[in-house]
Amino acid sequence: MRKITIDPITRLEGHGKISIFLNDDGSVANVYLQIPELRGFEKFSEGRPIEDMPQITQRICGVCPEAHHMAATKALDDMFHTEPTSTAKKIRELLYSAFYVTDHTTHFYILGGPDFVMGPDAPVAQRNILGVIAKVGMELAGKVLNTRKENHWIIQTVGGRQIHPVFGLPGGVSKRISEEDRNQIEEIAKRNVEFALLSLKVFNDIVLKNKSYVDMITSDAFTHKTYYMGLVDDKNKVNFYDGKVRVVDPDGKEFAKYAPREYLENVAEHVEPWSYTKFPFLKKVGWKGFVDGKDSGVYRATPLSRLNAADGMATPRAQEAYEKMYETLGGKPVHFTLATHWARLVELLYAAERLLELVQDKEITGPNIRNIPANKPDEGVGIVEAPRGTLTHHYVADEMGRIKKCNLIVGTTNNQAALFMSIKKAAQALIQPGKEISESLLNQIEMAWRPYDPCMSCSTHNLPGTMPLEVTIFDAGGKEIKRLVR
Amino acid sequence: MKPRVAFFDFTGCEGCQLEVLNFNLEIVDLIGAVDIVEFREASSDHSEEYDIAFIEGSQTTQKDVERVQKIREKAGILVALGACSCTGGVNALKNRFPMEENLKVVYGDAAKYYTTIPTRPTSAYVKVDVHLHGCPPNRNEVISLVKCLLTGKKFELCHNPVCVECKLAENVCAFERGEFCLGPVTRGGCNAVCVTAGRKCWGCRAPVDEPNINSEKELLAKYGLTVDDVLNQFKLFNGALEVSK
């Protein structure tokens, strides 16, 4: 193959741009995925008061500001060496659970779901929320919108604002939950549980009862054997808000379990000259390139990864759903990337059940919502599970309490290497010598990356529901032979 | 024919578009009244014109500048949606550092392939008809603007400082709680949600047109703060304020 250098400037255009390079015989030589992502938050936070960090960093992403707000607030707890009160922790986790319910709902029904609900061969015009509504019916569609709306209301009520909440303070939160609001949240929480159960049933009826879908889930084109990462509680159950980061190897055996402050001993970031996104990998395994297997430090941090990395779910019905998934797919760990959609629904149920538990907790309306920090801030790390992967915020303060150093490992970034590998593998399986390159290639390539819900795709909460995607295919001489755009 | 409405995103978090989309059921009525022709990127093959173009995000590359100028040519009314487009937003924090340094931190050795320009609000490059401030803007304000545009009524921004709405919400003054609040000099219209949630105003809606300077001076003196402190606080969301028109 002729070596082709890509000018990174061209990679800044558009969202989700994929370039595929072919060998002389027409098979796939290499694939490049280009994501415009970085805006320099680590640099421009420098010199700002540390208390501003929950406000600044959540502007990275309007889709998941709650995750950044929470990781930043936890990093502040750590910087001030101040544990939040028990009520404050519960209020934070309550908001975070509502956030998971709305985020996972959005992904399943509006972003990732259309692939499954409509089927991979359905025309693009139908592979969107409107197509989904037509197929699942207005009643369920109304429930989807209502679930989003009600949980947005919880976020607004508890966090102060719906997009970019403000309630996080070192040592606690800024606002109590009133009894009146608690009652309303409890009603919503009950509806959430019903909705999550219904969503699993929809998945069962539409996807699992259709053999061709199941065959696709378990096909080699969408499989990678990697390490898996996720936060777990002290019983090794999945937790989104707090705990230790656990990593299991491709056989499912615990490889590492670390506290937030130990993240640098466990994760390093690889840089490629052709890409401006970094590729985190497991430091103790090492970077061996874009390959899977036990010898490669590539790991994944997705809903499926969290389930693989844990011993189970902390709530009863989510645990049942968890067991059913592993039973159906042949035990732990599951390496089928497309099963991530299923795992997301198991997590949806867990988030719904956890929200209900928290809102029924006697402490939730308690008055002790903050421990005022008494120490001087120095350095701190905060980790939460963002819906798209383990999110790490690390800050160092100067003498004046301003940011001296800031390091962020953002949800999607964890999965960059695996995402790249998944697209390449799908392209290799789909583009073969002598075979016509069809428009449905676009759909299938999209299916390879949708499970990761990379951040630029989640930003396409647009009404027509189409994702801007461009695939360019070059022959061995570097000549563009096909361009698929939508 | 229904008015054609388009949304264009530049550098930002897209939270403004989400704020609009999260109207959920309320948006259905609005959608019935307009024709949304673009909700993401200005594709090169789109030649249509827009009656109302919403610009989200700030302009941070030369390409952004050219693109926003093209949109201006095709747009009847151009609305700057949110803090990034109005006053630079948090992106303008990068203007405090040399551009080469920003590139180096983000791209490392590959920095030589990239260029970046200081963050600018939309009005630095094209005429902006309406500024909808806030990070994100208040959804009721967005609805009210669209209604005004549809019915030909004049749209008025809120001219009170956040403080007025905060008093109406019967909040304890954030200064009394020891916070440094920008509510006295920030444009209202947000119902003082942040102070109501037990925090303070960070000034995301930019300074109000005619602040009560005397009362602000008194307040600053009382709490031992200076005008520079206020300006520095405002930088969080309004770092490019001085170049906006």
Boltz contact constraints between the chains, C-beta under 6 A:
constraints:
  - contact:
      token1: [A, 8]
      token2: [B, 113]
      max_distance: 6.0
  - contact:
      token1: [A, 9]
      token2: [B, 113]
      max_distance: 6.0
  - contact:
      token1: [A, 38]
      token2: [B, 106]
      max_distance: 6.0
  - contact:
      token1: [A, 40]
      token2: [B, 94]
      max_distance: 6.0
  - contact:
      token1: [A, 40]
      token2: [B, 102]
      max_distance: 6.0
  - contact:
      token1: [A, 40]
      token2: [B, 106]
      max_distance: 6.0
  - contact:
      token1: [A, 43]
      token2: [B, 102]
      max_distance: 6.0
  - contact:
      token1: [A, 43]
      token2: [B, 105]
      max_distance: 6.0
  - contact:
      token1: [A, 44]
      token2: [B, 93]
      max_distance: 6.0
  - contact:
      token1: [A, 44]
      token2: [B, 94]
      max_distance: 6.0
  - contact:
      token1: [A, 56]
      token2: [B, 90]
      max_distance: 6.0
  - contact:
      token1: [A, 59]
      token2: [B, 13]
      max_distance: 6.0
  - contact:
      token1: [A, 59]
      token2: [B, 90]
      max_distance: 6.0
  - contact:
      token1: [A, 61]
      token2: [B, 13]
      max_distance: 6.0
  - contact:
      token1: [A, 62]
      token2: [B, 13]
      max_distance: 6.0
  - contact:
      token1: [A, 62]
      token2: [B, 14]
      max_distance: 6.0
  - contact:
      token1: [A, 62]
      token2: [B, 15]
      max_distance: 6.0
  - contact:
      token1: [A, 62]
      token2: [B, 18]
      max_distance: 6.0
  - contact:
      token1: [A, 145]
      token2: [B, 24]
      max_distance: 6.0
  - contact:
      token1: [A, 149]
      token2: [B, 24]
      max_distance: 6.0
  - contact:
      token1: [A, 152]
      token2: [B, 22]
      max_distance: 6.0
  - contact:
      token1: [A, 160]
      token2: [B, 193]
      max_distance: 6.0
  - contact:
      token1: [A, 160]
      token2: [B, 194]
      max_distance: 6.0
  - contact:
      token1: [A, 160]
      token2: [B, 197]
      max_distance: 6.0
  - contact:
      token1: [A, 161]
      token2: [B, 193]
      max_distance: 6.0
  - contact:
      token1: [A, 163]
      token2: [B, 15]
      max_distance: 6.0
  - contact:
      token1: [A, 163]
      token2: [B, 18]
      max_distance: 6.0
  - contact:
      token1: [A, 163]
      token2: [B, 19]
      max_distance: 6.0
  - contact:
      token1: [A, 163]
      token2: [B, 136]
      max_distance: 6.0
  - contact:
      token1: [A, 166]
      token2: [B, 194]
      max_distance: 6.0
  - contact:
      token1: [A, 166]
      token2: [B, 197]
      max_distance: 6.0
  - contact:
      token1: [A, 166]
      token2: [B, 199]
      max_distance: 6.0
  - contact:
      token1: [A, 167]
      token2: [B, 197]
      max_distance: 6.0
  - contact:
      token1: [A, 174]
      token2: [B, 197]
      max_distance: 6.0
  - contact:
      token1: [A, 174]
      token2: [B, 198]
      max_distance: 6.0
  - contact:
      token1: [A, 174]
      token2: [B, 199]
      max_distance: 6.0
  - contact:
      token1: [A, 175]
      token2: [B, 197]
      max_distance: 6.0
  - contact:
      token1: [A, 175]
      token2: [B, 198]
      max_distance: 6.0
  - contact:
      token1: [A, 276]
      token2: [B, 107]
      max_distance: 6.0
  - contact:
      token1: [A, 459]
      token2: [B, 14]
      max_distance: 6.0
  - contact:
      token1: [A, 461]
      token2: [B, 18]
      max_distance: 6.0
  - contact:
      token1: [A, 461]
      token2: [B, 21]
      max_distance: 6.0
  - contact:
      token1: [A, 462]
      token2: [B, 39]
      max_distance: 6.0
  - contact:
      token1: [A, 462]
      token2: [B, 40]
      max_distance: 6.0
  - contact:
      token1: [A, 463]
      token2: [B, 39]
      max_distance: 6.0
  - contact:
      token1: [A, 468]
      token2: [B, 41]
      max_distance: 6.0
